[in-house]
Amino acid sequence: MDIHAYLSQIDAARLQQGVFYLSHSPLPRRVMNWNIPGHALSTLEEADAWIAAQLASWGYAPERDDTQVRAFGRDFSKPLSQQYAAPPADAPWYTAHNVLAKKVGSLQPDQLIVIIAHKDSQSWIASPGANDNAIGSMAVLEIARVLADYQPRHSLWFIWCNEEHTPWTSVTAAQNIKAAGLDVLAALNTDGIGVKAPKDAGRLTNITRYTSPEGERLADMTIELNKRYHLGLEQSKFRGERPNDDDGSFINAGFPWAICNTGSIPYADPNYHAEGDTADKVDYANAAVTAKLVLAAVLHLDEYGRP
């Protein structure tokens, strides 16, 4: 298998085009609790439909599952990035969806490589959510496009979930996999890829966060793959204190082979959870290289199994 040939197909311009679509125009943000005036669907439902249409155009049969969620409340007494709060008692419930695209493995169909990103933006503030996390969503979509004609040995599941509403729909995805008796060979989360402090502009950064011994082995694998394929990332690993984000949903469900790729820890975007998280501030070159790293991990895991 020529992994270089697959990696070369990741297109930064496509990432940029998709992020502008999802976080600027026609969709200024992606939430259940707001519709563009005159539109029947919420902006998050419109994003779901757009992602599903892209997948269908490449030959996938996208699926959706359901989770009842509510929008977060807002606590103005907290710092801006932390102002989410429990939903008000009278907050309405919405039916939110994971969007899933699957490729069935030829040798180990019951072992899954999950590539996941949350597609929603903040439900308590009018943030476009470009770095958090339209860019991660587009990276997963771009990997799915590149692998549209690839025949995997293990099953590949691409999942676009929601974590800026409550409860997180990645919990539903992980629990459904567990209930089906399937195993997760690895769960690879992309969240805020390429994000860094303004002083670090121009650097190609990626940190693979793990919270389990199994996750650390995956993190070490990403460091090796970055070197092997000469990707040029400033690639490192970081141990989280507890399972968190959408990879944490899989760890909590009993699937410890899970990691998250992100541009900085602590998260260094000054526009985190704010109205300034706009598409023009995304480092698309950095995000494209990180997408190549995630794609290399998928192909390596499919070929050789867990490290």
C-alpha positions, -999 to +999 in steps of 0.1 A: +000+000+000+014+034-010+004+056+020+022+086+005-003+084-024-032+087+000-016+115+021-009+136-010-047+138-017-054+158+014-063+193+001-060+224+023-081+244-001-110+219+003-106+222+041-108+260+038-138+259+015-157+236+039-149+256+070-162+288+054-194+269+044-200+257+079-189+287+099-194+318+076-217+314+046-243+300+042-241+287+078-228+313+103-229+287+130-242+252+138-267+249+166-301+233+174-315+264+190-313+288+160-325+288+124-315+312+097-345+334+092-369+318+067-353+284+070-372+254+083-342+236+097-319+246+125-284+255+114-270+223+129-296+202+110-285+221+078-249+212+086-259+175+090-276+175+057-246+191+039-222+166+054-245+137+045-247+151+009-210+152+005-207+117+017-234+104-006-216+121-036-186+099-029-206+067-027-212+064+011-246+056+026-246+081+055-266+072+086-280+091+115-288+082+151-308+103+176-300+119+210-323+142+229-303+173+238-307+208+251-288+240+245-265+251+274-274+281+295-250+310+299-233+322+331-220+357+327-201+356+360-175+332+345-147+340+321-159+342+285-145+308+274-162+291+304-196+307+304-216+276+295-239+265+322-266+239+328-297+244+306-325+265+322-352+244+337-376+253+309-351+248+281-366+229+252-354+195+241-342+188+205-334+157+186-298+159+176-279+134+154-246+118+149-239+115+112-221+083+104-204+069+073-191+033+074-168+011+054-170-026+062-137-044+068-129-073+046-110-093+073-121-079+107-155-063+102-163-063+139-132-043+148-137-005+142-113+023+135-134+054+145-125+088+132-146+114+150-151+151+153-178+173+168-196+194+142-217+217+164-208+252+176-215+267+209-252+266+219-249+294+245-232+321+224-233+331+187-198+318+179-191+306+143-170+277+158-145+277+130-115+263+150-139+247+174-147+226+155-156+231+119-119+225+110-119+191+128-152+182+111-137+191+077-106+170+084-127+139+090-147+147+059-116+151+038-102+118+051-135+101+042-132+116+007-097+103+002-107+068+014-139+066-005-125+038-028-103+022-002-111-013+009-102-016+046-093-048+065-110-034+096-142-014+095-139+023+093-165+045+110-165+082+104-186+100+130-196+137+132-210+142+166-221+171+189-206+182+222-216+219+225-251+208+234-259+185+263-256+155+266-228+148+241-239+127+212-205+109+211-217+091+243-246+077+222-222+066+194-199+048+218-227+032+238-244+020+206-211+004+194-207-013+228-243-026+227-238-040+192-209-061+206-183-044+184-148-036+194-130-002+188-095-009+175-088+028+179-108+061+182-091+091+167-106+125+176-098+157+158-107+189+178-091+223+172-064+210+149-038+237+141-050+260+169-021+279+185-013+312+202-009+342+178+028+343+187+032+308+173+018+317+139+036+298+111+045+268+132+030+234+124+019+221+157+000+190+169-004+175+203-018+140+207-036+138+241-042+105+258-056+094+291-049+057+292-018+035+287-034+022+255-039+058+243-002+066+251+008+038+227-013+054+200+002+088+208+037+073+204+026+058+171+016+093+158+050+106+168+067+078+148+043+083+118+051+120+117+088+111+113+083+082+089+063+102+064+082+134+068+051+154+076+070+182+094+047+186+124+060+197+158+044+166+171+043+158+208+020+139+233+003+150+265-013+130+292-047+142+303-058+137+339-092+121+330-111+111+299-124+142+281-139+153+248-153+128+223-124+104+227-133+103+264-168+091+255-152+060+241-128+055+270-158+057+294-177+032+273-148+007+277-127+014+246-094+026+260-076+029+226-086+065+221-067+098+215-074+134+206-053+155+182-053+193+188-030+222+180-022+233+215-026+223+252-036+244+270-059+254+242-044+286+229-070+302+207-078+336+222-113+333+205-122+300+222-160+298+227-163+334+215-178+353+185-143+358+171-138+321+163-141+328+126-131+310+094-104+335+084-084+327+116-079+290+109-044+278+100-054+256+071-018+246+062-014+232+097-048+216+097-040+198+064-008+183+077-026+172+109-052+156+087-025+137+069-012+124+102-046+112+112-050+095+078-016+079+081-027+066+115-059+051+100-040+034+072-013+021+096-038+007+121-057-009+093-026-026+079-008-036+112-033-034+140-027-018+173+009-007+182 
